[in-house]
Amino acid sequence: MESIDFTGDAATAPRTKYFNFADPGPLPEELADVPGFVNDLADMTMSCSHSPNRTLAFAGDEDRQMVSQAFSERGNALYNYQVDGQETVGCTAYVGDDSEFFLILNFPPGAYREMVRNANNNGVMLLAMLIGLFLMAGAYYFVRSLAQKKRLLEESRNSNDIHFAMSRLFENFVLVNAKTRTYHYIEGMPDVGHIPNDGPYSVFAEDLLDRFPGEAERKEAQELISFDHLVQEMNRGANIVSYNLHAPICEEEWFTYNFIVVSRDKEDKVLEFLVARQDITKLQEKEEENRRILEQARDEAEKGNRAKTAFLSSMSHDIRTPMNAIIGYTNIALDRIEDTELVRNSLNKISSSGQYLLSLINDVLDMSKIESGKLQLHEDDCDLRQVFERIADMTRSQASKKRLDVSFDVSGISHPAVKVDELRLEQVLINITGNAVKYTENGGSIVITAAEDPDWEENGKRRYRFSVKDTGIGISPDYLPHIFESFSRETNSTINKIQGTGLGMSITSKLVNLMGGTIAVESELNVGSVFTVTLELLTRDESETDVRNDAETPETGHDLTGRRVLLVEDNDINAEIANLVLSGFGVTTERAENGRVGLELVREKGEGYYDAVLMDIQMPVMNGYEATREIRKLPGDYIRRLPIIAMSANAYEEDIRAALDSGMNGHIAKPFDPEMLARELHQKICRQ
């Protein structure tokens, strides 16, 4: 490799020296003087002092000119030439102004071509990389632009939604500049055309005040919406200042004016704020309506509380009265046990007081169940004529003591076979007829009528009217509208002497409503009353109902002599009462103190030993439902036919249903009627 110190013109500079660094020999003390080096190189005939036999030759004039130009202009050149006849690639490069040197490099052609090929490959790779980077950058910016577009669309949609919601919530927007004390309508109202959309805040405030026709409202608004007052509130740190103002623009209207801070300066002083008006008339009306409803509910609650207080007072009296009779006559009977007639009379009064106390408890429980919504109707086939016959019999029995004339007429019924909750229908009619007997004085009359509307039929239903007319004391006009309210009784000297809870008519009305019917009353004080119940009932095939009723008609005679009954009862007193009553009908009883003992006795005694089982419900160890289900699981046809009758204080309709669902054949409510118990036992035993 040759290093050339080139100073001045290449052709004339005598100070040009060269040194062959490729020579492995020692460095000469002084570089060879080569004033003709460039010319020799340009002529491609050059002899080096260290290599006198080497000859150089350019491949062509173009290469020669490139070398000459590089030396003369202190530039760079790449050229082909031959050294001793061998092809060589040369490179001349000017080192720089600081050194005034040129570098002359020689490359074998193979190495040079490899360098070119590598450079080409690197160029292709670089180009591919650049294209890849460009595609990646393009894809990135494309995805980014899509994301930005989606975000902008979402922001635009959100902005539109917010704008829509705000426009629905507020009627107009006014931007106020706190520095210039000017306003600008962002969204105008239909009724703001008489003032400019831009102007001094005082113009806007004056227009706003004109909307308050009342002097008091205007004065209040003037103080609240004054510019200085608002700015003072906002500079204290409030971002929203709101006022509800009564501004009857058209009719009775209320508005909320919201003053909302938009921007503040570095000292946290307000620069701009927004005024947004919202119509709250409907909200105000709703609040007023809610207030009226709450006041009405409060009044009703207070009225109900007063009624319940009065009821509890009356109930305390009504409960203590029969209890006083029961305890009093019991003590009298015990003290005068040898006086048979006195004891009999005492026991009759004890029984009467107990029956009244039971009806009192039943009324309270029925009302509680109705008001809690737990009372359910259970419709079944029923013959209205038989229902009214039973009611007439009970009414005549009660009325005979007061010498009342009771008549009964069902000739107006053409379709007596209906589907109805027979128990509740009887309860309704018994309550009405019972009141008629109770409030009709001696020697009066009661007419019970059942009739069918011949001109009305719809979807298999027919309309029936049941009326009870009496010649009793009647109802005063003041109390008549309250006759069906809970815990209410009319107060007068006659009624006060008659026992009652004030629940009977309320229960009756609610039961009629549950059955989809209506109840009405007409009354005249000291003349009498007429109660009318109207029901729309589904009619049935009369022949089917008659057959069923005939089959359920109990036989007379209740002969239970020699029958053995298992009494499953945990209470000793109840067990003793049942044993004494049943022994009076010739029944032999065996007792089990809980359901599990009863189950074991039925299993141990075997087929045919017991004729029936009387099962209490609430018992320790195993209750009546569980015991019945386990008994029914025992093998044999005898177990399947064995009558199991519930005898329990659980006397609601769902209790009866639960007893039947567990496998029992019937239900007797405590306290039980001895005749009813004997009839039920006789009926179930004889059907085996």
C-alpha positions in Angstrom: 0.0 0.0 0.0 1.4 3.4 -1.0 1.1 6.5 1.1 1.6 9.7 -0.7 2.4 13.1 0.8 1.0 15.5 -1.8 1.6 19.2 -1.4 0.7 21.6 -4.1 0.1 20.7 -7.7 0.7 17.0 -8.3 2.6 17.6 -11.4 5.0 20.4 -10.2 5.4 20.0 -6.5 9.0 19.0 -5.9 8.3 18.3 -2.2 6.2 15.3 -2.9 7.5 12.2 -1.2 6.2 8.7 -1.2 6.9 5.7 0.9 6.0 2.1 0.3 4.5 0.8 3.5 4.2 -2.7 2.0 8.0 -3.1 1.8 9.0 -5.1 4.8 12.5 -3.6 4.8 13.7 -0.9 7.3 12.5 2.6 6.8 14.9 4.8 4.9 16.4 7.8 6.6 14.8 10.0 4.1 11.8 9.5 1.9 12.5 9.2 -1.8 12.0 12.3 -3.8 9.3 11.5 -6.4 8.6 14.7 -8.3 7.6 12.6 -11.3 5.5 10.1 -9.4 2.2 11.3 -10.5 3.2 11.6 -14.0 4.7 8.2 -13.9 1.5 6.9 -12.3 -0.6 8.7 -14.9 1.5 7.1 -17.6 1.2 3.8 -15.8 4.9 3.3 -16.2 6.3 3.5 -12.7 9.4 2.1 -11.2 9.8 2.1 -7.4 13.2 2.3 -5.9 12.4 -0.6 -3.7 10.8 -2.6 -6.5 12.5 -1.6 -9.8 11.0 -4.5 -11.7 7.3 -3.7 -11.0 5.3 -2.2 -13.7 1.7 -0.7 -13.5 -0.7 -0.1 -16.3 -4.3 1.4 -16.3 -7.1 -0.6 -17.8 -8.2 2.4 -19.8 -8.1 6.2 -20.2 -11.2 6.6 -18.0 -9.3 5.0 -15.1 -6.3 7.2 -15.8 -8.4 10.4 -15.8 -10.2 9.3 -12.6 -6.8 9.0 -10.8 -5.5 12.2 -12.2 -8.6 14.0 -11.2 -8.5 12.5 -7.7 -4.9 13.7 -7.2 -5.4 17.1 -8.7 -8.7 17.9 -6.9 -7.8 16.1 -3.7 -10.6 13.6 -4.2 -11.3 9.9 -4.3 -11.2 7.4 -7.1 -11.8 3.7 -7.7 -10.1 2.2 -10.7 -8.8 -0.9 -12.4 -5.2 -1.4 -13.4 -2.6 -4.1 -13.7 0.5 -4.7 -11.7 3.1 -6.9 -13.4 0.3 -8.0 -15.7 -2.1 -9.0 -13.0 -5.5 -7.3 -12.7 -5.8 -5.2 -9.6 -8.5 -2.9 -8.2 -7.1 0.3 -6.8 -8.6 3.0 -4.5 -7.1 6.4 -4.0 -8.5 8.5 -1.1 -7.5 11.9 0.1 -6.9 11.7 3.9 -7.6 15.3 4.8 -6.4 18.8 5.2 -4.7 18.1 8.4 -2.3 15.5 6.9 -2.2 16.3 3.2 -1.9 12.6 2.6 -3.5 10.2 0.1 -4.2 6.6 0.7 -3.7 4.2 -2.2 -5.2 0.8 -1.7 -5.0 -2.3 -3.8 -7.5 -5.1 -3.8 -7.5 -8.4 -5.5 -10.4 -8.6 -8.0 -11.9 -11.6 -6.2 -12.0 -9.8 -2.9 -13.3 -6.7 -4.6 -16.1 -8.6 -6.3 -17.0 -10.3 -3.0 -17.1 -6.9 -1.4 -19.4 -5.6 -4.1 -21.6 -8.7 -3.9 -21.8 -8.3 -0.1 -22.6 -4.7 -0.6 -25.3 -5.6 -3.1 -26.7 -8.2 -0.7 -26.6 -5.8 2.1 -28.3 -3.3 0.0 -31.1 -5.7 -0.9 -31.4 -6.7 2.8 -31.4 -3.0 3.7 -34.0 -2.3 1.1 -36.1 -5.3 2.3 -35.7 -4.1 5.9 -36.7 -0.6 4.9 -39.7 -1.9 3.0 -40.7 -4.0 6.0 -40.3 -1.1 8.4 -42.3 1.0 6.0 -45.1 -1.6 5.9 -45.0 -2.0 9.6 -45.0 1.7 10.1 -47.9 2.0 7.6 -49.8 -0.8 9.3 -49.2 0.8 12.7 -50.4 4.2 11.6 -53.3 2.7 9.8 -54.4 0.8 12.9 -53.7 3.9 14.9 -55.8 6.0 12.6 -58.7 3.5 12.8 -58.5 3.5 16.6 -58.4 7.3 16.6 -61.3 7.4 14.2 -63.2 5.0 16.4 -62.3 7.0 19.5 -63.4 10.2 17.7 -66.6 8.5 16.6 -67.2 7.3 20.2 -66.4 10.6 21.6 -68.7 12.2 19.1 -71.4 9.8 19.9 -70.9 10.3 23.6 -70.9 14.0 23.0 -74.1 13.8 21.1 -75.6 11.6 23.9 -74.5 14.1 26.5 -75.8 16.9 24.4 -79.1 15.1 23.9 -79.4 14.2 27.6 -78.5 17.8 28.6 -81.0 19.2 26.1 -83.7 16.9 27.5 -82.8 17.8 31.0 -82.3 21.5 30.6 -84.3 23.9 28.4 -81.5 26.4 27.4 -77.9 27.2 28.0 -76.4 30.7 28.5 -72.7 31.2 28.8 -71.7 34.2 30.9 -68.3 35.9 30.8 -67.5 37.1 34.3 -64.8 39.5 33.1 -66.9 41.3 30.5 -70.3 40.7 32.3 -71.8 39.5 29.0 -74.0 36.6 28.1 -74.3 34.4 25.1 -77.2 32.0 24.3 -75.7 28.6 23.4 -79.1 27.1 22.6 -82.0 29.5 22.4 -85.5 29.0 23.7 -88.6 29.6 21.5 -89.6 32.5 23.8 -86.2 34.4 24.0 -86.5 36.0 20.6 -87.3 39.4 22.1 -83.8 39.7 23.5 -80.5 39.4 21.6 -78.5 36.1 21.8 -75.6 38.2 23.1 -75.4 41.1 25.3 -74.8 42.5 28.9 -75.7 40.1 31.7 -78.0 42.8 33.1 -80.3 42.4 30.0 -80.5 38.7 30.5 -81.2 39.1 34.2 -83.9 41.7 33.5 -85.5 39.4 30.9 -85.4 36.6 33.5 -87.0 38.7 36.2 -89.9 39.6 33.8 -90.9 36.0 33.9 -91.9 36.4 37.6 -95.3 38.1 37.6 -95.5 38.0 41.4 -93.7 40.8 43.3 -92.5 38.4 46.1 -91.1 35.9 43.6 -89.4 38.7 41.5 -87.8 40.2 44.5 -86.5 36.8 45.7 -85.1 36.0 42.2 -83.5 39.4 41.8 -81.4 38.9 44.9 -80.5 35.3 44.0 -79.5 35.8 40.3 -77.7 39.1 40.7 -74.3 39.0 39.0 -72.3 40.1 42.1 -74.1 37.6 44.3 -73.4 34.7 41.9 -69.7 35.6 41.3 -69.2 36.0 45.1 -70.7 32.5 45.7 -68.5 31.0 43.0 -65.3 32.7 44.1 -65.9 31.2 47.5 -65.4 27.8 45.9 -68.9 26.8 44.8 -68.8 25.1 41.4 -72.6 24.9 41.1 -75.1 27.3 42.5 -78.8 26.2 42.1 -82.1 27.8 43.0 -85.7 26.5 42.7 -87.8 29.5 41.6 -91.5 29.8 41.2 -91.9 31.4 37.8 -95.4 30.9 36.4 -94.7 31.7 32.8 -97.8 30.1 31.5 -99.5 28.4 34.3 -98.3 27.1 37.7 -94.7 26.4 36.9 -91.5 25.8 38.8 -87.9 26.0 37.5 -84.4 25.1 38.7 -81.7 27.6 37.6 -78.3 26.1 37.7 -75.2 28.4 37.6 -72.2 26.1 36.7 -68.6 27.2 36.7 -66.9 26.6 33.4 -63.4 28.1 33.9 -61.3 29.9 36.5 -58.1 31.9 36.4 -54.8 31.2 38.2 -56.2 32.8 41.4 -59.2 30.5 41.2 -61.5 33.3 40.3 -64.4 32.5 38.0 -63.9 33.5 34.4 -67.0 31.9 32.8 -70.1 30.2 34.1 -73.0 28.5 32.4 -76.7 29.2 33.2 -79.0 26.1 32.6 -82.7 26.3 33.2 -84.7 23.1 34.1 -88.5 22.8 34.2 -89.3 21.0 37.5 -93.1 21.7 37.4 -94.0 18.0 37.0 -91.4 17.0 39.6 -92.9 19.6 42.0 -96.4 18.3 41.2 -95.2 14.7 41.8 -93.6 15.7 45.1 -96.8 17.5 46.1 -98.8 14.4 45.1 -96.4 12.2 47.1 -96.8 14.6 50.0 -100.6 14.3 49.8 -100.4 10.5 49.6 -98.1 10.4 52.6 -100.4 12.6 54.5 -103.3 10.5 53.5 -101.4 7.3 54.5 -100.5 8.9 57.8 -104.1 9.9 58.4 -105.2 6.3 57.5 -102.5 4.8 59.7 -103.5 7.1 62.6 -107.1 6.2 61.9 -106.3 2.6 61.8 -104.3 2.8 65.0 -107.1 4.6 66.7 -109.5 1.9 65.4 -107.2 -0.9 66.6 -106.8 0.8 70.0 -110.5 1.0 70.3 -110.7 -2.6 69.1 -108.2 -3.8 71.7 -110.2 -2.0 74.3 -113.4 -3.6 73.1 -111.6 -7.0 72.6 -110.3 -6.9 76.2 -113.9 -6.3 77.4 -115.3 -9.0 75.0 -112.7 -11.6 76.1 -113.0 -10.9 79.8 -116.8 -11.0 79.7 -117.0 -14.7 78.6 -113.9 -15.6 80.6 -115.5 -14.1 83.7 -118.6 -16.2 83.1 -116.6 -19.4 82.5 -114.5 -18.9 85.6 -117.4 -17.7 87.7 -119.8 -20.4 86.8 -117.1 -23.0 87.2 -116.4 -21.9 90.8 -120.2 -21.8 91.5 -120.6 -25.4 90.1 -117.7 -26.6 92.2 -119.0 -25.0 95.4 -122.6 -26.2 94.8 -121.8 -29.6 93.3 -124.7 -31.2 95.1 -127.2 -28.9 93.5 -127.7 -30.7 90.2 -129.9 -28.1 88.6 -127.5 -25.3 89.5 -124.6 -27.2 88.2 -126.4 -28.0 84.9 -127.4 -24.3 84.5 -123.8 -23.2 85.2 -122.4 -25.7 82.7 -124.8 -24.5 80.0 -123.6 -20.9 80.6 -120.0 -22.0 80.6 -120.6 -23.7 77.2 -122.3 -20.7 75.8 -119.5 -18.4 76.9 -116.9 -20.8 75.6 -118.7 -20.9 72.2 -118.7 -17.1 72.0 -115.0 -16.9 73.0 -114.2 -19.4 70.3 -116.1 -17.4 67.7 -114.2 -14.3 68.9 -110.9 -16.0 68.4 -111.9 -17.4 65.0 -112.9 -13.9 63.8 -109.6 -12.4 64.9 -107.6 -15.2 63.2 -109.7 -14.9 60.0 -109.1 -11.2 59.8 -105.4 -11.6 60.4 -105.2 -14.2 57.7 -107.2 -12.2 55.2 -105.2 -9.0 55.7 -101.9 -10.9 55.3 -103.1 -12.3 52.0 -102.8 -15.9 53.1 -106.4 -16.9 52.8 -107.0 -19.1 49.7 -110.3 -20.2 48.3 -110.8 -23.9 47.4 -113.7 -24.3 45.0 -115.5 -27.6 44.7 -118.9 -29.0 43.7 -121.7 -27.6 45.8 -125.6 -27.7 46.0 -126.9 -24.3 46.9 -130.2 -25.7 48.1 -128.5 -27.9 50.7 -126.3 -25.0 51.8 -129.3 -22.8 52.5 -131.2 -25.6 54.2 -128.3 -25.9 56.7 -128.2 -22.1 57.2 -132.0 -22.0 57.7 -131.8 -24.8 60.3 -129.0 -23.0 62.2 -130.9 -19.6 62.0 -134.1 -21.1 63.2 -132.3 -22.7 66.1 -130.8 -19.4 67.2 -134.0 -17.4 66.4 -136.3 -19.7 68.4 -135.0 -18.3 71.7 -136.1 -14.8 70.6 -139.4 -16.0 69.0 -138.3 -14.7 65.6 -140.2 -15.7 62.5 -137.6 -17.0 60.0 -138.7 -17.8 56.3 -136.5 -19.4 53.7 -137.0 -19.2 49.9 -134.8 -20.8 47.2 -137.5 -21.2 44.6 -135.7 -18.6 42.4 -132.7 -21.0 41.9 -132.9 -23.1 38.7 -129.3 -24.3 38.6 -128.4 -25.2 42.2 -125.3 -27.2 41.3 -122.3 -24.8 41.3 -118.6 -24.8 41.9 -117.7 -22.7 44.9 -115.8 -22.7 48.2 -118.7 -24.0 50.2 -117.1 -23.4 53.6 -116.6 -19.7 52.9 -120.0 -19.2 51.3 -121.6 -20.6 54.4 -119.4 -18.4 56.6 -120.6 -15.3 54.6 -124.3 -16.2 54.9 -124.0 -17.3 58.6 -122.4 -14.0 59.5 -125.2 -12.0 57.9 -128.0 -14.1 59.3 -126.3 -14.3 62.7 -126.2 -10.5 62.8 -129.9 -10.4 61.7 -130.8 -12.6 64.6 -128.6 -10.7 67.0 -129.9 -7.2 66.1 -133.6 -8.1 65.6 -135.7 -7.7 68.7 -138.1 -10.4 70.1 -141.0 -11.1 67.9 -139.4 -9.8 64.7 -138.9 -11.5 61.4 -136.1 -12.6 59.0 -136.5 -13.5 55.4 -133.6 -15.4 53.6 -133.8 -15.5 49.8 -131.7 -17.1 47.1 -132.4 -16.3 43.5 -130.8 -16.7 40.1 -130.7 -14.1 37.3 -132.4 -15.9 34.4 -131.1 -13.3 31.8 -127.4 -13.5 32.7 -125.0 -16.3 31.6 -121.4 -15.9 30.6 -118.6 -18.5 30.1 -120.6 -21.2 31.9 -121.2 -18.9 34.9 -124.6 -17.7 36.2 -125.4 -14.8 38.5 -126.9 -15.5 42.0 -128.3 -13.1 44.6 -128.5 -14.0 48.2 -130.4 -11.6 50.5 -131.1 -11.5 54.2 -133.9 -9.1 55.3 -134.7 -8.4 58.9 -136.9 -6.1 61.0 -134.2 -5.2 63.4 -132.9 -2.0 64.9 -131.3 -0.9 61.6 -128.2 1.1 61.0 -127.8 4.9 61.3 -127.0 6.9 58.2 -123.7 8.1 59.7 -122.4 4.6 60.4 -123.8 2.9 57.2 -120.7 3.9 55.1 -118.4 2.3 57.7 -120.4 -0.9 58.2 -117.7 -3.1 56.4 -114.6 -1.5 58.0 -112.4 -3.5 60.3 -112.6 -3.1 64.0 -115.7 -0.9 63.9 -119.0 -1.1 65.7 -121.8 1.4 65.9 -122.2 2.9 69.3 -125.6 3.2 70.8 -127.3 1.9 74.0 -128.8 -1.1 72.3 -125.7 -2.3 70.4 -123.5 -1.8 73.4 -125.5 -4.5 75.2 -124.8 -7.0 72.5 -121.5 -8.9 72.3 -119.5 -8.4 69.2 -116.0 -7.7 67.9 -116.8 -5.5 65.0 -115.1 -7.9 62.6 -117.9 -10.0 61.3 -119.1 -7.7 58.5 -115.5 -6.8 57.6 -114.6 -10.4 57.2 -117.8 -11.0 55.2 -117.1 -8.2 52.8 -113.5 -9.4 52.2 -114.6 -12.9 51.6 -117.2 -11.8 49.1 -114.5 -9.8 47.3 -112.2 -12.8 47.3 -115.0 -14.8 45.6 -115.3 -12.0 42.9 -118.7 -10.8 44.2 -120.3 -7.8 45.7 -122.1 -7.0 48.9 -124.6 -4.2 49.5 -126.7 -3.0 52.4 -129.8 -1.0 52.7 -131.0 0.1 56.2 -133.3 2.4 58.0 -132.9 3.1 61.6 -135.6 1.2 63.8 -137.1 -0.3 60.6 -134.6 -3.0 59.5 -131.8 -3.9 57.1 -131.4 -5.8 53.9 -128.0 -7.3 53.0 -127.5 -8.6 49.4 -124.6 -10.7 48.2 -124.2 -11.1 44.4 -121.9 -13.9 43.1 -121.1 -15.2 39.6 -120.7 -19.0 40.0 -119.7 -21.7 37.6 -122.6 -24.1 37.2 -122.2 -27.9 37.2 -124.2 -30.9 36.1 -126.9 -31.2 38.8 -127.0 -35.0 38.6 -123.3 -35.3 39.5 -123.6 -33.0 42.5 -126.7 -34.8 43.8 -125.0 -38.2 43.6 -122.0 -36.9 45.5 -124.1 -35.2 48.2 -126.2 -38.3 48.6 -123.1 -40.4 49.1 -121.8 -37.9 51.7 -125.0 -37.7 53.7 -124.1 -39.2 57.1 -126.1 -42.1 58.4 -128.2 -41.5 61.5 -127.7 -43.3 64.8 -123.8 -42.9 65.2 -123.6 -46.4 66.8 -120.0 -46.8 67.8 -120.4 -49.5 70.5 -117.5 -51.9 70.5 -115.3 -49.8 68.3 -111.6 -49.4 69.2 -109.9 -46.1 68.4 -106.2 -45.1 68.8 -106.0 -41.6 70.2 -102.6 -40.0 69.4 -102.5 -37.0 71.7 -99.6 -35.4 73.7 -101.8 -33.2 75.9 -103.2 -35.0 79.0 -106.3 -32.9 79.4 -107.2 -33.1 75.7 -106.7 -36.8 75.8 -108.9 -37.1 78.9 -111.7 -35.1 77.3 -111.6 -37.1 74.1 -111.6 -40.4 76.1 -114.6 -39.3 78.1 -116.5 -38.1 75.1 -115.8 -41.3 73.1 -116.6 -43.6 75.9 -120.1 -42.0 76.0 -120.5 -43.3 72.5 -119.4 -46.8 73.5 -115.8 -46.4 72.0 -112.8 -48.0 73.6 -109.7 -45.8 73.3 -106.0 -46.4 73.6 -103.6 -43.5 73.8 -100.2 -42.8 72.3 -98.4 -39.7 73.6 -96.7 -38.9 70.2 -96.6 -39.9 66.6 -93.8 -42.4 66.9 -95.6 -44.3 69.7 -98.7 -44.3 67.6 -96.9 -45.7 64.6 -95.4 -48.5 66.7 -98.8 -49.4 68.2 -100.4 -49.7 64.7 -97.5 -51.9 63.6 -97.5 -54.1 66.7 -101.2 -54.6 67.1 -101.6 -55.7 63.5 -104.5 -55.9 61.0 -108.0 -55.2 62.2 -107.1 -54.2 65.8 -108.0 -50.5 65.5 -111.1 -49.3 63.8 -109.8 -45.7 63.4 -107.0 -43.3 64.5 -107.6 -39.8 65.9 -104.3 -37.9 65.2 -103.2 -34.7 66.7 -100.8 -32.6 64.5 -98.4 -30.7 66.7 -96.6 -33.2 68.9 -93.0 -33.9 70.1 -90.8 -36.6 68.6 -93.0 -37.1 65.5 -95.9 -34.8 64.5 -99.2 -36.0 63.0 -98.3 -35.5 59.4 -95.1 -37.5 59.6 -96.8 -40.3 61.6 -99.6 -40.6 59.1 -97.2 -40.8 56.2 -95.2 -43.5 58.0 -98.3 -45.5 58.8 -99.5 -45.4 55.2 -96.1 -47.0 54.2 -96.9 -50.1 56.2 -97.9 -53.1 54.1 -101.4 -54.6 53.8 -104.8 -53.5 52.5 -106.0 -52.9 56.1 -103.5 -50.0 56.5 -104.7 -48.5 53.2 -108.3 -48.6 54.5 -107.7 -47.6 58.1 -109.4 -44.2 58.8 -107.0 -41.6 60.2 -108.8 -38.4 61.2 -106.9 -35.2 62.2 -108.1 -33.8 65.5 -106.1 -30.6 65.9 -106.3 -26.9 66.8 -104.7 -26.2 63.4 -108.0 -25.3 61.9 -107.2 -23.2 58.8 -108.1 -24.4 55.4 -104.4 -25.1 54.5 -104.2 -27.1 57.7 -107.1 -29.3 56.5 -105.4 -29.6 53.1 -102.1 -30.6 54.6 -103.8 -33.2 56.7 -105.5 -34.7 53.6 -102.3 -34.5 51.6 -100.4 -36.5 54.3 -102.8 -39.4 54.0 -105.5 -38.6 56.5 -109.2 -39.1 55.7 -110.8 -36.1 57.6 -110.3 -33.2 60.0 -111.9 -32.3 63.3 -111.0 -28.9 64.7 -110.4 -28.3 68.4 -112.4 -27.6 70.5 -114.5 -30.2 68.9 -118.3 -30.8 69.0 -119.0 -34.3 70.4 -121.8 -35.0 67.9 -119.6 -33.9 65.0 -116.8 -36.2 66.2 -119.1 -39.1 66.6 -120.7 -38.5 63.2 -117.3 -38.2 61.5 -116.0 -41.5 63.1 -119.2 -43.4 62.3 -119.1 -42.2 58.7 -115.4 -43.1 58.1 -115.6 -46.4 59.9 -118.7 -47.6 58.1 -117.1 -46.8 54.7 -114.2 -49.2 55.2 
